[in-house]
Amino acid sequence: MDRDKNIEWIKDKFNKGKEELVRLTKISKLKIEVASTKKKIDEKLKNLGLKVYQMSKEGEIFPENLNLDFESINLLEDKIKELEFAIGELKAQKGDIDDVEEDTEVVNGEVIAEESKAASGIEDITDKTASDQDSIDELTDIKKTENKDN
């Protein structure tokens, strides 16, 4: 009888550890993606700054020439917000709200979203991230084509 209790206890602890490991892995992947996306924004801002500098140097500042760059940066910033929100949801699942970072959207000690959305939301964000990157790549391709035509 004691042996069955011990086996059940071990199984329970193993499953809890496994769930925690999966949760921490998802958080780490999202944090890596946030860092990567921030780097892309920095690169876009650098290119944007160079373009604005060249245009101002030549006396030709036309905001419509910069719209695609602004749209691309906005998409990347939205992606970061979504990823950081998902990180907050995953951290809140454990119930340790003190661990949630300050920039995560928290109201009255609760993450803004239902916990049931947290698990399914990760896959949605991952899928959306790929489509966002495709949109950004398309905008970049359009901009390059426009520049070649000029």
N, C-alpha and C positions, 0 to 999 in steps of 0.2 A: 504494500500500500504506500509506504513512504517513497519507494522507488518511483511509482507512478507520479506522485506529487513533484518529485525532483525533476523528472523528465519534463513534465508540463511547465514547471518553473523555468527550466533551461530553454525550452522551446519559446516560451513567452518572451524571455529576455533576448533571445537571438532575433526574434521577429521585430521587437522594438528597436534593437540595434540596427537591423537591416533597414527599417523605415527611416531612421534618423540618418543613416549613411546616404540613402537615396535623396533625402531632403537636402542635406548638406552638399551633395554633388550637384543638384540642380541649382542651388544658390551660387556655388562656385562657377558653374558654367555661365550663368547670367551675369555675374560680376565680371568675368572675362570678356563677355560680349559688350558690356557697358564700357569697359576700358578701351576695347577695340573701336567702338563707335565714337567715343570721345576723341580718339586719335584721328579718325576720319574727319570729324568736325574740324579739328585743328588744321588738318591738311587743306580742307575746303576753305577755311577762313584765311589761311596763308595765301592760297591761290586767288581768292577774292580780293584780298588786300593788294596783291601784286597787280591785278587787273585794274583796280580803282586807281592805284598809283600811276600806272601807265596812262590810263585815260585822262587823269587829271593833269599829268605832265604834258599830254598832247592837247589839252583843252577840250576833250570830248567826253564829258560824263553824261551818259544816257542811262537812267535807271532801268529801262526796258532791257538793256543788254545784260543786266545783272539779275533779273528775275529768276532765271533758272538756278543760279547759284544760291539765291536766297531760299528758294523752294527746296533745294537739295539739303541745305543746312537745317531747315525747319523739319523735314522728314527725319533726319538723324536725331534731332533733339527730341522729337516725339517718341522715337524708338527708345531712347534712353529713359524717358519717363515711364514708359510701359514696362521696361525691364526692371527698373528700380521698384516699381509698384509690385511686380511679381515677386521680387526678392523679399519685400516687406510682408507680403501674404505668406510666403513660405516660412519666414521667421516667426510670424504670428501663429502659425499652425501649432507650433510647439507649446504655445501659451506663454512664452517668455517675452513679453512685450518690451521689457527693458533692453533687449538685444536689438530691437528695431532701430535702424539708423535714423538720425534726425530728419533727413530729407525725404523719408518715406511718408506718404500721406496717412496721418493718424489723427483721428478726431475722438476726443474724450477717451483716450486709451485704447481705441479700437481701430483696426485697419479698415479703411473705407472699401468695403466689398464683403460679400458673403464668403464664408470660408469654403463653401461648396464650389465657388468659382475658382478658388486658388489652384486646386489640382488640375482642373481642365484648362484653366487659363494659361498655364505654362506651355502646353502644346500649341494653343492658339497663338501665343506670342511668338513662339519659335517659327510657326508657319508664316505669320505676318512679317516677321523679320526678314525672311527670304523674299517675300513680295516687295517689302520696302526697299531692299537692296536692289531688286530688279528695277523698281521705279527710279531710284537714284542713278543706276547705270544708264537707263534710258534717257534721263535728263542730261546726263553728262555726254552721251553720244549725240544728242540733238544739239547741244551747245558746241561740240567739236565740229559738227557738220556746218553749223551756222558760221563758225569762225573760218572754216576752209572756204566757204562761199564768198566771204568778204575779202 
